[in-house]
Amino acid sequence: MDPRSPWSKPTLQTRISLLRNQLGTDPDGTLYLPRDHTGIDRLSPKVGCD
């Protein structure tokens, strides 16, 4: 992800899809990176990091 050479929209969609698959779902079956139809992808509030 280089701002001088941004990904094309298809590449970005592929990368987000791969990330979504790698993150998987929480115990309730909800995606940690839910599909968003507004154009903004956000991690679930259940995702944490240190």
Secondary structure as GFF3:
##gff-version 3
##sequence-region A 1 50
A	DSSP	alpha_helix	9	23	.	.	.	ID=ss1
###
